[in-house]
Amino acid sequence: MFQVFASTPEDMGPGQIGAHAARAQAMGFDGLQVPDAIHDGLLLAAMALNATTTLIVGTAVLVAFPRSPMTTAIAAWDLQAMSGGRFEVGLGTQIKPNIEKRYSARWDSPVPQLREYVQSMKAIFHSFQTGERLNFEGAHYTLTKLQPFFNPGPIEHPEIPILCGAVGPAMTKMVGRIADGMITHPTNTPPRYIREVCLPRLQQGFADSGRDPDNFKLVLGPLTASGKDEAEVAAAWEKQRSMLGFLYSTPAYWPSLELFGWQEKGQQLLDMTRSGDWAAMPGIVTDDMLEQFVPRGSYDEIAGVFRQRYEGLARRITFPMPDDPQDDERVADVVRQLQAPA
């Protein structure tokens, strides 16, 4: 059985997120992931939590480095208190050009920097809850001042899960050592990649820290092609072809291509971005690639496809909300099937 989280389109703004979250709750989803790309992820999370009563809401993923750990911790604490314990922080690094040129923020060493970010947030949460002196000193973050006036004080559910996005080996091992969960990148969700690459790295992190992995939240977020009939499935299939073409133009995501022997595809796509040939990029993504990376099936079939691919690899997955609310009951049935014991 899976916990099933609804996804949120990256272009969905504050005006629509409340209704979107309420739909997800009515359909029986366990949770909702909100992005931090075009709109502010913390604002979206606040509005989604305010529109629901049982839904877990997490950021997937909040771009960490442009934000101070203190500002993120304060927002997370408030969201957790407001929602009665339904908020999760999902953090990610983004890529160096975006951090430096889009956000004008500092990119140092991403793995130790994100590790300290998580550790410092946990230290802040501890001080909020206990009133003990804040004393975190690292190579990238130093937080040693929290006067009582600025401390929001204890809350009923102080254990706020911190999940991280991870792609590379060092980041994945680090997440296994210190975070409460990991959110996979869509390019890292083929079952073979999870089994042969992702899980061994996480297991090494668990072993290094002596952690019990049973409560670790591994979240699989595949690109999915589904719909009520074959025409809709085929249209979603082509949409994901375009998405993979865009994603694989980024070298950081090439390891999963390399596993399947498609290294040259990434370089072709990168070259096309440099020449501005964006419209031709989907043509580089073959049907064989899509079959490895994108689960496909109608709403009557897709739960079985997900179980066949992901059963035993993780306990939490994401599934897209339908564009047409008239299909909500069909997707609600998919959610129920995925939540049911195997």
Summary of the structure (lengths in Angstrom):
residues: 342
radius of gyration: 20.0
end to end distance: 5.8
largest distance: 60.3
contacts: 1134
relative contact order: 0.12
helix: 53%
strand: 14%
